[in-house]
Amino acid sequence: MKIIYLDHAKRRLKQRGIEEWEIEHILKHPSYTKKSFDGRKIAVGELKDRKLKIIYIQEESYIKVISVMFL
């Protein structure tokens, strides 16, 4: 599935030193996911001793990443 990163998410990745492959891995293998507001979802996962929270919208043919942060 195609992953699209909003400009906000791209800035957060750069600021926080997070690689796109890390986001893709967690979206495929999250520790858990939950629903948020306005159709958004949250995926949480741990990779390389870092726990990440990804806010995204899932459509039929793509995932749109809105923001990424450490927990």
Predicted model as a PDB file, atoms N, CA, C, CB and O in Angstrom, pLDDT in the B-factor column:
MODEL        1                                                                  
ATOM      1  N   MET A   1       0.844  -1.185   0.000  1.00 84.00           N  
ATOM      2  CA  MET A   1       0.000   0.000   0.000  1.00 84.00           C  
ATOM      3  C   MET A   1       0.884   1.240   0.000  1.00 84.00           C  
ATOM      4  CB  MET A   1      -0.958   0.003   1.221  1.00 84.00           C  
ATOM      5  O   MET A   1       1.903   1.288   0.689  1.00 84.00           O  
ATOM      6  N   LYS A   2       0.499   2.209  -0.752  1.00 96.00           N  
ATOM      7  CA  LYS A   2       1.260   3.456  -0.869  1.00 96.00           C  
ATOM      8  C   LYS A   2       1.128   4.275   0.425  1.00 96.00           C  
ATOM      9  CB  LYS A   2       0.766   4.286  -2.093  1.00 96.00           C  
ATOM     10  O   LYS A   2       0.060   4.330   1.034  1.00 96.00           O  
ATOM     11  N   ILE A   3       2.229   4.903   0.826  1.00 97.00           N  
ATOM     12  CA  ILE A   3       2.221   5.770   2.009  1.00 97.00           C  
ATOM     13  C   ILE A   3       2.573   7.182   1.564  1.00 97.00           C  
ATOM     14  CB  ILE A   3       3.224   5.259   3.106  1.00 97.00           C  
ATOM     15  O   ILE A   3       3.589   7.410   0.909  1.00 97.00           O  
ATOM     16  N   ILE A   4       1.713   8.123   1.934  1.00 98.00           N  
ATOM     17  CA  ILE A   4       1.895   9.539   1.625  1.00 98.00           C  
ATOM     18  C   ILE A   4       2.192  10.268   2.931  1.00 98.00           C  
ATOM     19  CB  ILE A   4       0.630  10.142   0.911  1.00 98.00           C  
ATOM     20  O   ILE A   4       1.518  10.043   3.937  1.00 98.00           O  
ATOM     21  N   TYR A   5       3.188  11.130   2.919  1.00 98.00           N  
ATOM     22  CA  TYR A   5       3.552  11.908   4.105  1.00 98.00           C  
ATOM     23  C   TYR A   5       3.165  13.360   3.883  1.00 98.00           C  
ATOM     24  CB  TYR A   5       5.071  11.786   4.416  1.00 98.00           C  
ATOM     25  O   TYR A   5       3.623  13.990   2.930  1.00 98.00           O  
ATOM     26  N   LEU A   6       2.325  13.891   4.760  1.00 98.00           N  
ATOM     27  CA  LEU A   6       1.999  15.312   4.699  1.00 98.00           C  
ATOM     28  C   LEU A   6       3.249  16.117   5.053  1.00 98.00           C  
ATOM     29  CB  LEU A   6       0.816  15.660   5.661  1.00 98.00           C  
ATOM     30  O   LEU A   6       4.170  15.593   5.679  1.00 98.00           O  
ATOM     31  N   ASP A   7       3.281  17.376   4.660  1.00 98.00           N  
ATOM     32  CA  ASP A   7       4.441  18.231   4.948  1.00 98.00           C  
ATOM     33  C   ASP A   7       4.740  18.272   6.441  1.00 98.00           C  
ATOM     34  CB  ASP A   7       4.202  19.653   4.426  1.00 98.00           C  
ATOM     35  O   ASP A   7       5.905  18.253   6.840  1.00 98.00           O  
ATOM     36  N   HIS A   8       3.708  18.330   7.262  1.00 98.00           N  
ATOM     37  CA  HIS A   8       3.894  18.346   8.713  1.00 98.00           C  
ATOM     38  C   HIS A   8       4.637  17.086   9.166  1.00 98.00           C  
ATOM     39  CB  HIS A   8       2.528  18.458   9.437  1.00 98.00           C  
ATOM     40  O   HIS A   8       5.571  17.166   9.963  1.00 98.00           O  
ATOM     41  N   ALA A   9       4.225  15.937   8.661  1.00 98.00           N  
ATOM     42  CA  ALA A   9       4.869  14.673   9.031  1.00 98.00           C  
ATOM     43  C   ALA A   9       6.320  14.655   8.565  1.00 98.00           C  
ATOM     44  CB  ALA A   9       4.103  13.477   8.431  1.00 98.00           C  
ATOM     45  O   ALA A   9       7.197  14.191   9.294  1.00 98.00           O  
ATOM     46  N   LYS A  10       6.579  15.151   7.370  1.00 98.00           N  
ATOM     47  CA  LYS A  10       7.953  15.195   6.847  1.00 98.00           C  
ATOM     48  C   LYS A  10       8.852  16.048   7.744  1.00 98.00           C  
ATOM     49  CB  LYS A  10       7.965  15.752   5.406  1.00 98.00           C  
ATOM     50  O   LYS A  10      10.001  15.690   8.004  1.00 98.00           O  
ATOM     51  N   ARG A  11       8.314  17.185   8.217  1.00 98.00           N  
ATOM     52  CA  ARG A  11       9.094  18.045   9.125  1.00 98.00           C  
ATOM     53  C   ARG A  11       9.390  17.326  10.435  1.00 98.00           C  
ATOM     54  CB  ARG A  11       8.342  19.360   9.408  1.00 98.00           C  
ATOM     55  O   ARG A  11      10.505  17.395  10.953  1.00 98.00           O  
ATOM     56  N   ARG A  12       8.382  16.636  10.967  1.00 98.00           N  
ATOM     57  CA  ARG A  12       8.567  15.925  12.238  1.00 98.00           C  
ATOM     58  C   ARG A  12       9.576  14.790  12.093  1.00 98.00           C  
ATOM     59  CB  ARG A  12       7.225  15.371  12.743  1.00 98.00           C  
ATOM     60  O   ARG A  12      10.380  14.562  12.997  1.00 98.00           O  
ATOM     61  N   LEU A  13       9.547  14.078  10.972  1.00 97.00           N  
ATOM     62  CA  LEU A  13      10.528  13.019  10.743  1.00 97.00           C  
ATOM     63  C   LEU A  13      11.942  13.594  10.775  1.00 97.00           C  
ATOM     64  CB  LEU A  13      10.263  12.312   9.393  1.00 97.00           C  
ATOM     65  O   LEU A  13      12.833  13.044  11.422  1.00 97.00           O  
ATOM     66  N   LYS A  14      12.133  14.693  10.077  1.00 98.00           N  
ATOM     67  CA  LYS A  14      13.449  15.318  10.005  1.00 98.00           C  
ATOM     68  C   LYS A  14      13.885  15.842  11.376  1.00 98.00           C  
ATOM     69  CB  LYS A  14      13.440  16.459   8.978  1.00 98.00           C  
ATOM     70  O   LYS A  14      15.020  15.620  11.800  1.00 98.00           O  
ATOM     71  N   GLN A  15      12.974  16.541  12.066  1.00 97.00           N  
ATOM     72  CA  GLN A  15      13.292  17.110  13.381  1.00 97.00           C  
ATOM     73  C   GLN A  15      13.657  16.029  14.394  1.00 97.00           C  
ATOM     74  CB  GLN A  15      12.112  17.927  13.902  1.00 97.00           C  
ATOM     75  O   GLN A  15      14.538  16.225  15.232  1.00 97.00           O  
ATOM     76  N   ARG A  16      12.980  14.898  14.313  1.00 96.00           N  
ATOM     77  CA  ARG A  16      13.119  13.858  15.331  1.00 96.00           C  
ATOM     78  C   ARG A  16      14.055  12.728  14.912  1.00 96.00           C  
ATOM     79  CB  ARG A  16      11.766  13.288  15.659  1.00 96.00           C  
ATOM     80  O   ARG A  16      14.256  11.774  15.664  1.00 96.00           O  
ATOM     81  N   GLY A  17      14.625  12.833  13.719  1.00 96.00           N  
ATOM     82  CA  GLY A  17      15.571  11.816  13.277  1.00 96.00           C  
ATOM     83  C   GLY A  17      14.947  10.458  13.043  1.00 96.00           C  
ATOM     84  O   GLY A  17      15.561   9.429  13.326  1.00 96.00           O  
ATOM     85  N   ILE A  18      13.745  10.451  12.534  1.00 96.00           N  
ATOM     86  CA  ILE A  18      13.016   9.216  12.265  1.00 96.00           C  
ATOM     87  C   ILE A  18      13.051   8.955  10.762  1.00 96.00           C  
ATOM     88  CB  ILE A  18      11.542   9.301  12.789  1.00 96.00           C  
ATOM     89  O   ILE A  18      12.844   9.866   9.961  1.00 96.00           O  
ATOM     90  N   GLU A  19      13.312   7.718  10.390  1.00 96.00           N  
ATOM     91  CA  GLU A  19      13.382   7.334   8.983  1.00 96.00           C  
ATOM     92  C   GLU A  19      12.021   6.828   8.509  1.00 96.00           C  
ATOM     93  CB  GLU A  19      14.467   6.253   8.767  1.00 96.00           C  
ATOM     94  O   GLU A  19      11.230   6.308   9.297  1.00 96.00           O  
ATOM     95  N   GLU A  20      11.758   6.987   7.208  1.00 96.00           N  
ATOM     96  CA  GLU A  20      10.487   6.523   6.641  1.00 96.00           C  
ATOM     97  C   GLU A  20      10.321   5.021   6.796  1.00 96.00           C  
ATOM     98  CB  GLU A  20      10.392   6.901   5.167  1.00 96.00           C  
ATOM     99  O   GLU A  20       9.204   4.550   7.007  1.00 96.00           O  
ATOM    100  N   TRP A  21      11.402   4.257   6.696  1.00 96.00           N  
ATOM    101  CA  TRP A  21      11.281   2.805   6.829  1.00 96.00           C  
ATOM    102  C   TRP A  21      10.793   2.421   8.228  1.00 96.00           C  
ATOM    103  CB  TRP A  21      12.630   2.127   6.535  1.00 96.00           C  
ATOM    104  O   TRP A  21      10.124   1.400   8.392  1.00 96.00           O  
ATOM    105  N   GLU A  22      11.126   3.238   9.240  1.00 96.00           N  
ATOM    106  CA  GLU A  22      10.651   2.962  10.600  1.00 96.00           C  
ATOM    107  C   GLU A  22       9.137   3.121  10.674  1.00 96.00           C  
ATOM    108  CB  GLU A  22      11.338   3.898  11.619  1.00 96.00           C  
ATOM    109  O   GLU A  22       8.446   2.319  11.304  1.00 96.00           O  
ATOM    110  N   ILE A  23       8.630   4.169  10.021  1.00 97.00           N  
ATOM    111  CA  ILE A  23       7.189   4.411   9.998  1.00 97.00           C  
ATOM    112  C   ILE A  23       6.488   3.269   9.274  1.00 97.00           C  
ATOM    113  CB  ILE A  23       6.867   5.764   9.319  1.00 97.00           C  
ATOM    114  O   ILE A  23       5.474   2.753   9.744  1.00 97.00           O  
ATOM    115  N   GLU A  24       7.035   2.882   8.132  1.00 96.00           N  
ATOM    116  CA  GLU A  24       6.434   1.803   7.348  1.00 96.00           C  
ATOM    117  C   GLU A  24       6.402   0.501   8.147  1.00 96.00           C  
ATOM    118  CB  GLU A  24       7.207   1.599   6.035  1.00 96.00           C  
ATOM    119  O   GLU A  24       5.411  -0.229   8.109  1.00 96.00           O  
ATOM    120  N   HIS A  25       7.483   0.211   8.870  1.00 96.00           N  
ATOM    121  CA  HIS A  25       7.539  -1.009   9.677  1.00 96.00           C  
ATOM    122  C   HIS A  25       6.466  -0.999  10.770  1.00 96.00           C  
ATOM    123  CB  HIS A  25       8.932  -1.167  10.307  1.00 96.00           C  
ATOM    124  O   HIS A  25       5.766  -1.992  10.968  1.00 96.00           O  
ATOM    125  N   ILE A  26       6.345   0.114  11.468  1.00 97.00           N  
ATOM    126  CA  ILE A  26       5.362   0.192  12.558  1.00 97.00           C  
ATOM    127  C   ILE A  26       3.934   0.147  12.018  1.00 97.00           C  
ATOM    128  CB  ILE A  26       5.572   1.477  13.378  1.00 97.00           C  
ATOM    129  O   ILE A  26       3.058  -0.454  12.640  1.00 97.00           O  
ATOM    130  N   LEU A  27       3.694   0.768  10.881  1.00 97.00           N  
ATOM    131  CA  LEU A  27       2.348   0.698  10.300  1.00 97.00           C  
ATOM    132  C   LEU A  27       1.990  -0.737   9.909  1.00 97.00           C  
ATOM    133  CB  LEU A  27       2.245   1.620   9.070  1.00 97.00           C  
ATOM    134  O   LEU A  27       0.824  -1.124   9.978  1.00 97.00           O  
ATOM    135  N   LYS A  28       2.981  -1.523   9.502  1.00 96.00           N  
ATOM    136  CA  LYS A  28       2.736  -2.926   9.142  1.00 96.00           C  
ATOM    137  C   LYS A  28       2.676  -3.834  10.366  1.00 96.00           C  
ATOM    138  CB  LYS A  28       3.821  -3.418   8.195  1.00 96.00           C  
ATOM    139  O   LYS A  28       1.967  -4.840  10.365  1.00 96.00           O  
ATOM    140  N   HIS A  29       3.427  -3.474  11.416  1.00 97.00           N  
ATOM    141  CA  HIS A  29       3.547  -4.324  12.607  1.00 97.00           C  
ATOM    142  C   HIS A  29       3.395  -3.499  13.891  1.00 97.00           C  
ATOM    143  CB  HIS A  29       4.907  -5.058  12.608  1.00 97.00           C  
ATOM    144  O   HIS A  29       4.328  -3.449  14.692  1.00 97.00           O  
ATOM    145  N   PRO A  30       2.241  -2.850  14.106  1.00 98.00           N  
ATOM    146  CA  PRO A  30       2.089  -2.021  15.307  1.00 98.00           C  
ATOM    147  C   PRO A  30       1.923  -2.867  16.576  1.00 98.00           C  
ATOM    148  CB  PRO A  30       0.887  -1.089  15.148  1.00 98.00           C  
ATOM    149  O   PRO A  30       1.465  -4.008  16.518  1.00 98.00           O  
ATOM    150  N   SER A  31       2.297  -2.297  17.702  1.00 97.00           N  
ATOM    151  CA  SER A  31       1.995  -2.923  18.988  1.00 97.00           C  
ATOM    152  C   SER A  31       0.488  -2.868  19.208  1.00 97.00           C  
ATOM    153  CB  SER A  31       2.760  -2.217  20.161  1.00 97.00           C  
ATOM    154  O   SER A  31      -0.126  -3.819  19.694  1.00 97.00           O  
ATOM    155  N   TYR A  32      -0.097  -1.714  18.831  1.00 98.00           N  
ATOM    156  CA  TYR A  32      -1.549  -1.567  18.844  1.00 98.00           C  
ATOM    157  C   TYR A  32      -1.952  -0.373  17.989  1.00 98.00           C  
ATOM    158  CB  TYR A  32      -2.073  -1.402  20.290  1.00 98.00           C  
ATOM    159  O   TYR A  32      -1.140   0.500  17.682  1.00 98.00           O  
ATOM    160  N   THR A  33      -3.213  -0.358  17.618  1.00 98.00           N  
ATOM    161  CA  THR A  33      -3.797   0.785  16.908  1.00 98.00           C  
ATOM    162  C   THR A  33      -5.090   1.154  17.609  1.00 98.00           C  
ATOM    163  CB  THR A  33      -4.049   0.460  15.390  1.00 98.00           C  
ATOM    164  O   THR A  33      -5.704   0.333  18.292  1.00 98.00           O  
ATOM    165  N   LYS A  34      -5.493   2.405  17.429  1.00 98.00           N  
ATOM    166  CA  LYS A  34      -6.778   2.839  17.971  1.00 98.00           C  
ATOM    167  C   LYS A  34      -7.323   3.958  17.093  1.00 98.00           C  
ATOM    168  CB  LYS A  34      -6.637   3.310  19.453  1.00 98.00           C  
ATOM    169  O   LYS A  34      -6.583   4.618  16.364  1.00 98.00           O  
ATOM    170  N   LYS A  35      -8.617   4.151  17.179  1.00 97.00           N  
ATOM    171  CA  LYS A  35      -9.269   5.207  16.414  1.00 97.00           C  
ATOM    172  C   LYS A  35      -9.066   6.545  17.111  1.00 97.00           C  
ATOM    173  CB  LYS A  35     -10.775   4.909  16.235  1.00 97.00           C  
ATOM    174  O   LYS A  35      -8.963   6.616  18.336  1.00 97.00           O  
ATOM    175  N   SER A  36      -9.011   7.588  16.321  1.00 97.00           N  
ATOM    176  CA  SER A  36      -8.908   8.948  16.821  1.00 97.00           C  
ATOM    177  C   SER A  36     -10.097   9.725  16.273  1.00 97.00           C  
ATOM    178  CB  SER A  36      -7.546   9.614  16.412  1.00 97.00           C  
ATOM    179  O   SER A  36     -11.127   9.122  15.972  1.00 97.00           O  
ATOM    180  N   PHE A  37      -9.992  11.021  16.135  1.00 96.00           N  
ATOM    181  CA  PHE A  37     -11.098  11.838  15.643  1.00 96.00           C  
ATOM    182  C   PHE A  37     -10.996  12.061  14.136  1.00 96.00           C  
ATOM    183  CB  PHE A  37     -11.128  13.183  16.371  1.00 96.00           C  
ATOM    184  O   PHE A  37      -9.929  11.865  13.554  1.00 96.00           O  
ATOM    185  N   ASP A  38     -12.069  12.459  13.513  1.00 96.00           N  
ATOM    186  CA  ASP A  38     -12.121  12.789  12.078  1.00 96.00           C  
ATOM    187  C   ASP A  38     -11.567  11.687  11.179  1.00 96.00           C  
ATOM    188  CB  ASP A  38     -11.356  14.063  11.822  1.00 96.00           C  
ATOM    189  O   ASP A  38     -10.907  11.975  10.181  1.00 96.00           O  
ATOM    190  N   GLY A  39     -11.829  10.433  11.526  1.00 95.00           N  
ATOM    191  CA  GLY A  39     -11.379   9.323  10.702  1.00 95.00           C  
ATOM    192  C   GLY A  39      -9.913   8.977  10.837  1.00 95.00           C  
ATOM    193  O   GLY A  39      -9.410   8.107  10.126  1.00 95.00           O  
ATOM    194  N   ARG A  40      -9.229   9.645  11.737  1.00 98.00           N  
ATOM    195  CA  ARG A  40      -7.803   9.379  11.939  1.00 98.00           C  
ATOM    196  C   ARG A  40      -7.609   8.137  12.791  1.00 98.00           C  
ATOM    197  CB  ARG A  40      -7.110  10.586  12.594  1.00 98.00           C  
ATOM    198  O   ARG A  40      -8.489   7.740  13.555  1.00 98.00           O  
ATOM    199  N   LYS A  41      -6.443   7.537  12.643  1.00 98.00           N  
ATOM    200  CA  LYS A  41      -6.058   6.394  13.459  1.00 98.00           C  
ATOM    201  C   LYS A  41      -4.698   6.670  14.064  1.00 98.00           C  
ATOM    202  CB  LYS A  41      -6.040   5.085  12.627  1.00 98.00           C  
ATOM    203  O   LYS A  41      -3.944   7.520  13.590  1.00 98.00           O  
ATOM    204  N   ILE A  42      -4.401   5.934  15.117  1.00 98.00           N  
ATOM    205  CA  ILE A  42      -3.107   6.044  15.786  1.00 98.00           C  
ATOM    206  C   ILE A  42      -2.497   4.647  15.851  1.00 98.00           C  
ATOM    207  CB  ILE A  42      -3.250   6.673  17.225  1.00 98.00           C  
ATOM    208  O   ILE A  42      -3.140   3.696  16.295  1.00 98.00           O  
ATOM    209  N   ALA A  43      -1.261   4.537  15.407  1.00 98.00           N  
ATOM    210  CA  ALA A  43      -0.505   3.289  15.527  1.00 98.00           C  
ATOM    211  C   ALA A  43       0.669   3.560  16.457  1.00 98.00           C  
ATOM    212  CB  ALA A  43      -0.015   2.762  14.119  1.00 98.00           C  
ATOM    213  O   ALA A  43       1.354   4.575  16.335  1.00 98.00           O  
ATOM    214  N   VAL A  44       0.890   2.641  17.382  1.00 98.00           N  
ATOM    215  CA  VAL A  44       2.010   2.755  18.314  1.00 98.00           C  
ATOM    216  C   VAL A  44       2.860   1.506  18.170  1.00 98.00           C  
ATOM    217  CB  VAL A  44       1.519   2.939  19.792  1.00 98.00           C  
ATOM    218  O   VAL A  44       2.347   0.388  18.115  1.00 98.00           O  
ATOM    219  N   GLY A  45       4.156   1.714  18.110  1.00 97.00           N  
ATOM    220  CA  GLY A  45       5.067   0.587  18.002  1.00 97.00           C  
ATOM    221  C   GLY A  45       6.432   0.946  18.534  1.00 97.00           C  
ATOM    222  O   GLY A  45       6.750   2.116  18.747  1.00 97.00           O  
ATOM    223  N   GLU A  46       7.237  -0.083  18.745  1.00 95.00           N  
ATOM    224  CA  GLU A  46       8.582   0.118  19.277  1.00 95.00           C  
ATOM    225  C   GLU A  46       9.580  -0.456  18.290  1.00 95.00           C  
ATOM    226  CB  GLU A  46       8.745  -0.541  20.681  1.00 95.00           C  
ATOM    227  O   GLU A  46       9.414  -1.563  17.777  1.00 95.00           O  
ATOM    228  N   LEU A  47      10.616   0.322  18.039  1.00 90.00           N  
ATOM    229  CA  LEU A  47      11.646  -0.082  17.091  1.00 90.00           C  
ATOM    230  C   LEU A  47      12.957   0.545  17.534  1.00 90.00           C  
ATOM    231  CB  LEU A  47      11.279   0.339  15.628  1.00 90.00           C  
ATOM    232  O   LEU A  47      13.013   1.743  17.813  1.00 90.00           O  
ATOM    233  N   LYS A  48      14.006  -0.252  17.598  1.00 85.00           N  
ATOM    234  CA  LYS A  48      15.314   0.242  18.019  1.00 85.00           C  
ATOM    235  C   LYS A  48      15.233   0.962  19.367  1.00 85.00           C  
ATOM    236  CB  LYS A  48      15.889   1.180  16.957  1.00 85.00           C  
ATOM    237  O   LYS A  48      15.801   2.042  19.530  1.00 85.00           O  
ATOM    238  N   ASP A  49      14.533   0.371  20.323  1.00 90.00           N  
ATOM    239  CA  ASP A  49      14.384   0.921  21.678  1.00 90.00           C  
ATOM    240  C   ASP A  49      13.721   2.297  21.698  1.00 90.00           C  
ATOM    241  CB  ASP A  49      15.738   1.011  22.344  1.00 90.00           C  
ATOM    242  O   ASP A  49      13.891   3.066  22.644  1.00 90.00           O  
ATOM    243  N   ARG A  50      12.958   2.598  20.631  1.00 92.00           N  
ATOM    244  CA  ARG A  50      12.222   3.865  20.582  1.00 92.00           C  
ATOM    245  C   ARG A  50      10.755   3.537  20.366  1.00 92.00           C  
ATOM    246  CB  ARG A  50      12.766   4.813  19.447  1.00 92.00           C  
ATOM    247  O   ARG A  50      10.409   2.739  19.495  1.00 92.00           O  
ATOM    248  N   LYS A  51       9.908   4.149  21.153  1.00 96.00           N  
ATOM    249  CA  LYS A  51       8.468   3.946  21.019  1.00 96.00           C  
ATOM    250  C   LYS A  51       7.891   5.124  20.237  1.00 96.00           C  
ATOM    251  CB  LYS A  51       7.778   3.806  22.422  1.00 96.00           C  
ATOM    252  O   LYS A  51       8.035   6.277  20.643  1.00 96.00           O  
ATOM    253  N   LEU A  52       7.235   4.826  19.105  1.00 97.00           N  
ATOM    254  CA  LEU A  52       6.707   5.860  18.229  1.00 97.00           C  
ATOM    255  C   LEU A  52       5.201   5.813  18.159  1.00 97.00           C  
ATOM    256  CB  LEU A  52       7.288   5.726  16.848  1.00 97.00           C  
ATOM    257  O   LEU A  52       4.583   4.751  18.242  1.00 97.00           O  
ATOM    258  N   LYS A  53       4.627   6.984  18.004  1.00 98.00           N  
ATOM    259  CA  LYS A  53       3.189   7.145  17.808  1.00 98.00           C  
ATOM    260  C   LYS A  53       3.003   7.792  16.435  1.00 98.00           C  
ATOM    261  CB  LYS A  53       2.528   8.017  18.964  1.00 98.00           C  
ATOM    262  O   LYS A  53       3.579   8.841  16.149  1.00 98.00           O  
ATOM    263  N   ILE A  54       2.193   7.153  15.595  1.00 98.00           N  
ATOM    264  CA  ILE A  54       1.958   7.634  14.236  1.00 98.00           C  
ATOM    265  C   ILE A  54       0.480   7.958  14.087  1.00 98.00           C  
ATOM    266  CB  ILE A  54       2.410   6.584  13.175  1.00 98.00           C  
ATOM    267  O   ILE A  54      -0.377   7.114  14.351  1.00 98.00           O  
ATOM    268  N   ILE A  55       0.188   9.168  13.667  1.00 98.00           N  
ATOM    269  CA  ILE A  55      -1.196   9.575  13.414  1.00 98.00           C  
ATOM    270  C   ILE A  55      -1.381   9.572  11.910  1.00 98.00           C  
ATOM    271  CB  ILE A  55      -1.524  10.993  14.038  1.00 98.00           C  
ATOM    272  O   ILE A  55      -0.610  10.187  11.174  1.00 98.00           O  
ATOM    273  N   TYR A  56      -2.427   8.862  11.456  1.00 98.00           N  
ATOM    274  CA  TYR A  56      -2.608   8.686  10.018  1.00 98.00           C  
ATOM    275  C   TYR A  56      -4.072   8.491   9.651  1.00 98.00           C  
ATOM    276  CB  TYR A  56      -1.794   7.502   9.529  1.00 98.00           C  
ATOM    277  O   TYR A  56      -4.926   8.277  10.512  1.00 98.00           O  
ATOM    278  N   ILE A  57      -4.336   8.571   8.361  1.00 98.00           N  
ATOM    279  CA  ILE A  57      -5.651   8.273   7.802  1.00 98.00           C  
ATOM    280  C   ILE A  57      -5.447   7.148   6.797  1.00 98.00           C  
ATOM    281  CB  ILE A  57      -6.316   9.549   7.129  1.00 98.00           C  
ATOM    282  O   ILE A  57      -4.564   7.220   5.943  1.00 98.00           O  
ATOM    283  N   GLN A  58      -6.266   6.112   6.904  1.00 96.00           N  
ATOM    284  CA  GLN A  58      -6.149   4.995   5.975  1.00 96.00           C  
ATOM    285  C   GLN A  58      -7.303   5.020   4.989  1.00 96.00           C  
ATOM    286  CB  GLN A  58      -6.115   3.655   6.729  1.00 96.00           C  
ATOM    287  O   GLN A  58      -8.474   5.002   5.368  1.00 96.00           O  
ATOM    288  N   GLU A  59      -6.946   5.063   3.727  1.00 95.00           N  
ATOM    289  CA  GLU A  59      -7.917   4.997   2.641  1.00 95.00           C  
ATOM    290  C   GLU A  59      -7.776   3.633   1.977  1.00 95.00           C  
ATOM    291  CB  GLU A  59      -7.707   6.163   1.605  1.00 95.00           C  
ATOM    292  O   GLU A  59      -6.932   2.830   2.374  1.00 95.00           O  
ATOM    293  N   GLU A  60      -8.592   3.372   0.977  1.00 94.00           N  
ATOM    294  CA  GLU A  60      -8.534   2.074   0.307  1.00 94.00           C  
ATOM    295  C   GLU A  60      -7.189   1.790  -0.331  1.00 94.00           C  
ATOM    296  CB  GLU A  60      -9.600   1.995  -0.738  1.00 94.00           C  
ATOM    297  O   GLU A  60      -6.670   0.680  -0.214  1.00 94.00           O  
ATOM    298  N   SER A  61      -6.617   2.778  -1.003  1.00 96.00           N  
ATOM    299  CA  SER A  61      -5.405   2.526  -1.768  1.00 96.00           C  
ATOM    300  C   SER A  61      -4.144   3.186  -1.200  1.00 96.00           C  
ATOM    301  CB  SER A  61      -5.609   2.990  -3.161  1.00 96.00           C  
ATOM    302  O   SER A  61      -3.064   3.032  -1.771  1.00 96.00           O  
ATOM    303  N   TYR A  62      -4.261   3.910  -0.097  1.00 97.00           N  
ATOM    304  CA  TYR A  62      -3.079   4.561   0.467  1.00 97.00           C  
ATOM    305  C   TYR A  62      -3.282   4.878   1.943  1.00 97.00           C  
ATOM    306  CB  TYR A  62      -2.754   5.841  -0.306  1.00 97.00           C  
ATOM    307  O   TYR A  62      -4.398   4.858   2.461  1.00 97.00           O  
ATOM    308  N   ILE A  63      -2.156   5.174   2.604  1.00 98.00           N  
ATOM    309  CA  ILE A  63      -2.147   5.662   3.985  1.00 98.00           C  
ATOM    310  C   ILE A  63      -1.541   7.052   3.945  1.00 98.00           C  
ATOM    311  CB  ILE A  63      -1.340   4.700   4.957  1.00 98.00           C  
ATOM    312  O   ILE A  63      -0.499   7.262   3.324  1.00 98.00           O  
ATOM    313  N   LYS A  64      -2.189   8.000   4.605  1.00 98.00           N  
ATOM    314  CA  LYS A  64      -1.694   9.375   4.676  1.00 98.00           C  
ATOM    315  C   LYS A  64      -1.195   9.619   6.105  1.00 98.00           C  
ATOM    316  CB  LYS A  64      -2.816  10.415   4.274  1.00 98.00           C  
ATOM    317  O   LYS A  64      -1.990   9.664   7.043  1.00 98.00           O  
ATOM    318  N   VAL A  65       0.125   9.774   6.265  1.00 98.00           N  
ATOM    319  CA  VAL A  65       0.720  10.014   7.577  1.00 98.00           C  
ATOM    320  C   VAL A  65       0.625  11.498   7.895  1.00 98.00           C  
ATOM    321  CB  VAL A  65       2.199   9.532   7.623  1.00 98.00           C  
ATOM    322  O   VAL A  65       1.097  12.339   7.131  1.00 98.00           O  
ATOM    323  N   ILE A  66       0.010  11.810   9.028  1.00 98.00           N  
ATOM    324  CA  ILE A  66      -0.220  13.201   9.427  1.00 98.00           C  
ATOM    325  C   ILE A  66       0.891  13.701  10.353  1.00 98.00           C  
ATOM    326  CB  ILE A  66      -1.586  13.338  10.120  1.00 98.00           C  
ATOM    327  O   ILE A  66       1.409  14.803  10.174  1.00 98.00           O  
ATOM    328  N   SER A  67       1.251  12.879  11.347  1.00 98.00           N  
ATOM    329  CA  SER A  67       2.287  13.297  12.295  1.00 98.00           C  
ATOM    330  C   SER A  67       2.925  12.072  12.932  1.00 98.00           C  
ATOM    331  CB  SER A  67       1.699  14.230  13.384  1.00 98.00           C  
ATOM    332  O   SER A  67       2.361  10.978  12.920  1.00 98.00           O  
ATOM    333  N   VAL A  68       4.116  12.280  13.489  1.00 98.00           N  
ATOM    334  CA  VAL A  68       4.878  11.223  14.138  1.00 98.00           C  
ATOM    335  C   VAL A  68       5.540  11.808  15.371  1.00 98.00           C  
ATOM    336  CB  VAL A  68       5.934  10.604  13.172  1.00 98.00           C  
ATOM    337  O   VAL A  68       6.060  12.923  15.332  1.00 98.00           O  
ATOM    338  N   MET A  69       5.522  11.058  16.468  1.00 96.00           N  
ATOM    339  CA  MET A  69       6.158  11.539  17.693  1.00 96.00           C  
ATOM    340  C   MET A  69       6.660  10.388  18.531  1.00 96.00           C  
ATOM    341  CB  MET A  69       5.190  12.387  18.503  1.00 96.00           C  
ATOM    342  O   MET A  69       6.221   9.251  18.359  1.00 96.00           O  
ATOM    343  N   PHE A  70       7.579  10.671  19.438  1.00 96.00           N  
ATOM    344  CA  PHE A  70       8.060   9.691  20.396  1.00 96.00           C  
ATOM    345  C   PHE A  70       7.113   9.654  21.589  1.00 96.00           C  
ATOM    346  CB  PHE A  70       9.506  10.017  20.845  1.00 96.00           C  
ATOM    347  O   PHE A  70       6.491  10.655  21.944  1.00 96.00           O  
ATOM    348  N   LEU A  71       7.021   8.492  22.190  1.00 94.00           N  
ATOM    349  CA  LEU A  71       6.267   8.357  23.443  1.00 94.00           C  
ATOM    350  C   LEU A  71       7.227   8.136  24.586  1.00 94.00           C  
ATOM    351  CB  LEU A  71       5.247   7.197  23.364  1.00 94.00           C  
ATOM    352  O   LEU A  71       6.800   7.997  25.732  1.00 94.00           O  
TER     353      LEU A  71                                                      
ENDMDL                                                                          
END                                                                             
